């Protein structure tokens, strides 16, 4: 059991579950367009977009916690692929309004309303679920499969009760779920440090990363600056927003993966990912009928989406089935 001192020390170290992204090339990345969309219920959802504004729409669901600016890592790849990539922030994150007692299974209704409000009523779109965004992508498979063309689960985190090798943040996720009041105290301490000395929190977060991920972030000043911005945006609504996000990831998602209707699904996992371990990718593949698993033995949590961005985005534009690469394993049909 985690002590109060350990909780205070842990603080925002859960943030690598959804660390920010940014291109590591020397050239400046394409700028992001950011804003808010008002839903019929009056709440607002924040978003950022990049790529081709007239291309096929791909929605990006950030990690837990995370923020809209994560798509900066693959902005160049989105433009090259010709897709319109839009990162939509969940309630209580960044520019999106906070509300209490939200559930994962309420997210598909927000997504459908967002699509209608942005001119995509009746249109099927693509979805990327990054890390802790996986349950929200899969909730859309359950509730609005007719609105989806393809779903990509990238560095995805499984339900906490899945029989997998746990990630290095799972103890903290469990602690936040069991002891939210004590966890809130730890987050509040770290948020004050974040406001005064964001580099200190950034170094602390990186302790949970793979070496490849640290190099990806630290070797480029723009990417590092966006990483810090993501930390701040994920905490814009204070400890309440962070606690809510982590608690939802660590609690019952409200559906079983094996019961999902068929939607073309690809799963992308890093073999060196200490946060969402390779066994989580295998679990997703075993449970989701018709899914395809790709494991890169060299990649970590952040390098998986960066190194495979072109392949991932090709799933949303391909007219023929892509050829498997690395360790690609088609799921076996569920027994009748």
C-alpha positions in Angstrom: 0.0 0.0 0.0 1.3 3.5 -0.9 1.9 5.8 2.1 1.1 9.5 2.2 4.7 10.4 1.7 4.9 8.2 -1.4 1.7 9.7 -2.7 3.1 13.2 -2.3 6.3 12.2 -4.0 4.4 10.4 -6.8 2.3 13.5 -7.7 2.2 14.0 -11.5 4.4 11.0 -12.3 1.3 9.4 -13.8 1.6 11.9 -16.6 3.9 9.9 -18.8 0.8 7.7 -19.5 0.0 10.6 -21.8 3.1 12.6 -22.4 3.2 15.2 -25.1 4.4 14.8 -28.6 6.5 16.9 -30.9 8.5 16.5 -34.1 12.2 15.9 -33.6 13.3 17.3 -36.9 15.2 20.6 -37.1 12.5 22.3 -39.2 9.6 24.0 -37.4 6.6 21.7 -37.4 3.3 22.8 -39.0 1.3 25.0 -36.7 -1.8 23.7 -34.9 -5.2 25.3 -35.2 -6.9 25.3 -31.7 -10.3 26.2 -30.5 -13.5 25.0 -28.9 -16.8 23.5 -30.1 -20.0 24.0 -28.2 -22.2 20.9 -27.9 -26.0 21.0 -27.8 -25.9 20.4 -24.0 -24.0 23.7 -23.6 -20.6 22.1 -22.7 -17.5 23.0 -24.8 -14.9 20.6 -26.1 -11.4 21.9 -26.8 -9.5 20.7 -29.9 -6.4 21.1 -32.0 -6.0 20.1 -35.6 -3.3 19.8 -38.2 -2.9 18.2 -41.6 -5.1 18.7 -44.7 -8.4 20.5 -43.7 -10.2 18.9 -46.7 -8.8 15.4 -46.1 -10.4 12.4 -44.4 -11.1 13.2 -40.7 -9.2 11.3 -38.1 -10.0 12.0 -34.4 -7.2 11.7 -31.9 -8.0 10.8 -28.3 -5.2 11.8 -26.0 -3.8 9.8 -23.1 -4.7 10.0 -19.4 -4.0 12.7 -18.6 -2.9 14.5 -21.7 -4.0 17.3 -24.0 -4.8 18.4 -27.5 -1.2 19.5 -28.3 0.0 15.9 -28.4 -0.7 15.7 -32.1 2.3 18.0 -32.8 4.5 14.9 -33.0 2.8 13.6 -36.1 1.7 16.9 -37.7 4.1 16.5 -40.6 3.0 12.9 -41.1 -0.6 14.0 -41.1 0.0 16.6 -43.8 1.9 14.0 -45.8 -0.9 11.5 -45.5 -3.5 14.1 -46.5 -5.7 13.6 -43.4 -7.3 16.1 -41.2 -6.2 15.2 -37.7 -8.2 16.6 -34.8 -7.3 16.0 -31.2 -10.4 16.4 -29.0 -10.0 17.0 -25.3 -12.2 15.2 -22.9 -14.2 17.0 -20.2 -11.9 18.4 -17.5 -8.9 18.6 -19.8 -7.4 21.7 -21.4 -10.0 23.8 -23.1 -12.9 21.4 -22.4 -15.3 22.2 -19.7 -15.1 20.1 -16.5 -18.2 18.3 -15.2 -18.5 15.8 -12.3 -19.6 12.2 -12.4 -18.7 11.6 -16.1 -18.3 8.1 -17.4 -16.3 6.6 -20.3 -19.5 5.4 -22.0 -20.7 9.0 -22.2 -17.8 10.0 -24.5 -19.3 8.5 -27.7 -22.3 10.9 -27.4 -19.9 13.8 -27.1 -18.0 12.6 -30.1 -21.1 12.2 -32.2 -22.2 15.7 -31.2 -18.7 17.1 -32.0 -18.8 15.5 -35.4 -22.3 16.9 -36.1 -21.2 20.4 -35.0 -18.1 20.3 -37.2 -19.9 19.3 -40.4 -19.5 15.5 -40.3 -23.0 14.5 -39.6 -23.6 11.0 -41.0 -19.9 10.6 -41.9 -17.7 7.7 -40.8 -14.3 8.8 -39.5 -11.1 7.4 -38.2 -10.1 7.3 -34.5 -6.7 7.0 -32.8 -6.7 6.1 -29.1 -3.3 6.9 -27.5 -2.4 5.2 -24.3 -5.2 6.0 -21.8 -7.3 7.2 -24.7 -7.8 3.5 -25.7 -10.9 3.0 -23.6 -12.5 6.1 -25.1 -11.8 4.9 -28.7 -13.2 1.4 -27.8 -16.3 3.0 -26.2 -17.0 4.5 -29.6 -16.7 1.1 -31.1 -19.3 -0.1 -28.7 -21.7 2.8 -29.0 -21.3 4.4 -32.4 -19.6 1.8 -34.7 -21.5 3.1 -37.7 -19.5 6.4 -37.4 -16.1 4.7 -37.5 -14.0 3.6 -40.5 -11.0 2.4 -38.6 -9.7 2.5 -35.0 -6.0 2.5 -34.1 -5.0 1.7 -30.5 -1.5 3.1 -30.0 0.5 2.3 -26.8 -2.8 1.4 -25.4 -3.4 0.7 -21.7 -5.7 -2.2 -20.9 -8.3 -2.4 -18.1 -6.7 -2.7 -14.7 -8.1 -6.2 -14.1 -6.7 -7.6 -17.4 -4.2 -10.6 -17.0 -1.2 -8.7 -18.3 2.2 -7.6 -17.2 1.5 -4.4 -15.3 3.0 -1.1 -16.4 5.3 1.0 -14.2 2.4 3.4 -13.4 -0.2 0.8 -12.5 0.4 1.0 -8.8 -0.1 4.8 -8.9 -3.3 4.4 -11.0 -4.7 1.9 -8.5 -3.8 4.2 -5.6 -5.6 7.1 -7.2 -8.6 4.9 -7.7 -8.6 3.7 -4.1 -7.5 6.8 -2.3 -8.6 9.8 -4.3 -8.5 12.3 -1.4 -4.9 11.4 -0.5 -4.0 11.4 -4.2 -5.5 14.8 -4.6 -3.1 16.1 -1.9 -0.1 14.7 -3.8 -1.3 16.3 -7.1 -1.9 19.6 -5.4 1.7 19.6 -4.2 3.1 18.8 -7.6 0.9 21.3 -9.3 2.4 24.1 -7.3 5.8 22.9 -8.3 4.7 22.7 -11.9 3.7 26.4 -11.8 7.0 27.5 -10.3 9.5 25.0 -11.9 8.0 23.0 -14.8 11.4 21.6 -15.7 11.6 19.8 -12.3 8.3 18.1 -13.0 9.4 17.3 -16.5 12.5 15.5 -15.3 10.5 13.6 -12.7 8.0 12.4 -15.3 10.8 11.2 -17.6 12.1 8.8 -15.0 9.3 6.5 -16.0 10.1 6.5 -19.7 12.2 4.3 -21.9 15.6 5.7 -23.0 14.3 6.0 -26.6 11.4 8.2 -25.4 13.7 10.4 -23.4 15.9 10.9 -26.4 12.9 11.7 -28.6 11.8 14.5 -26.2 15.1 15.9 -24.9 17.0 16.2 -28.2 14.6 18.8 -29.6 13.8 22.1 -27.8 10.4 22.5 -29.6 9.3 19.0 -28.6 10.4 19.5 -25.0 8.6 22.9 -24.8 5.4 21.2 -26.1 5.8 18.4 -23.5 5.9 21.0 -20.8 2.9 22.7 -22.3 1.0 19.4 -22.3 1.7 19.0 -18.6 0.2 22.4 -18.0 -2.8 21.9 -20.2 -3.6 18.5 -18.7 -3.7 20.2 -15.3 -5.6 23.3 -16.4 -8.6 22.2 -14.2 -6.5 21.4 -11.2 -6.3 18.2 -9.2 -10.0 17.5 -9.7 -9.5 17.0 -13.5 -6.4 14.8 -13.0 -8.0 12.7 -10.4 -11.1 12.2 -12.5 -9.2 11.2 -15.5 -7.0 8.7 -13.7 -9.9 7.2 -11.8 -11.8 6.5 -14.9 -8.9 4.7 -16.5 -8.4 2.6 -13.4 -12.1 1.8 -12.8 -14.5 -0.5 -14.7 -14.9 0.8 -18.2 -18.5 -0.3 -18.5 -18.1 -2.8 -21.3 -16.2 -5.9 -22.3 -13.7 -5.9 -25.1 -14.8 -9.3 -26.3 -18.4 -8.0 -26.8 -17.5 -5.2 -29.1 -19.0 -5.1 -32.6 -16.6 -5.4 -35.5 -14.8 -2.3 -36.6 -11.4 -2.6 -38.4 -8.9 -2.1 -35.6 -5.1 -2.0 -35.5 -3.1 -2.2 -32.3 0.4 -0.7 -32.1 2.6 -1.5 -29.1 6.2 -0.9 -28.2 8.3 -3.8 -27.1 10.3 -1.5 -24.8 7.3 0.3 -23.4 7.4 0.3 -19.5 4.1 2.1 -19.2 1.8 0.1 -21.5 3.7 -3.2 -21.8 3.7 -5.5 -24.9 1.4 -7.9 -23.1 -1.3 -5.3 -23.1 -1.1 -5.2 -26.9 -1.5 -9.0 -27.0 -4.5 -8.8 -24.6 -6.2 -6.2 -26.9 -5.6 -8.4 -29.9 -6.9 -11.5 -28.2 -10.1 -9.8 -27.1 -11.0 -7.7 -30.1 -12.2 -9.8 -33.0 -10.5 -9.2 -36.3 -7.9 -6.8 -34.9 -4.3 -6.6 -36.1 -1.3 -6.3 -33.7 2.0 -4.7 -34.5 4.8 -4.8 -31.9 8.0 -2.9 -32.5 10.6 -4.5 -30.3 12.7 -1.3 -30.3 10.0 1.3 -29.4 8.8 2.8 -26.2 5.6 4.6 -25.3 6.2 7.7 -27.4 8.5 6.4 -30.0 5.8 3.9 -31.1 3.4 6.5 -32.5 6.3 8.7 -33.8 8.2 5.9 -35.6 5.0 4.4 -37.1 2.9 7.5 -37.7 2.9 7.0 -41.5 1.8 3.4 -41.2 -0.9 4.2 -38.7 -2.3 7.1 -40.7 -2.3 4.9 -43.8 -5.0 2.8 -42.2 -7.4 5.8 -42.7 -6.6 6.4 -46.3 -5.7 2.9 -47.7 -7.9 1.5 -50.4 -6.3 -2.0 -50.1 -5.4 -4.0 -47.1 -1.9 -3.0 -45.8 0.9 -5.6 -45.6 1.8 -6.6 -42.0 5.2 -5.4 -40.8 7.3 -6.3 -37.8 5.3 -8.5 -35.5 1.8 -8.2 -37.0 -0.7 -10.8 -35.8 -4.3 -10.9 -37.1 -6.7 -11.8 -34.3 -8.4 -15.1 -34.4 -12.3 -15.1 -34.7 -14.0 -15.6 -31.4 -15.5 -19.1 -31.0 -19.2 -19.3 -31.6 
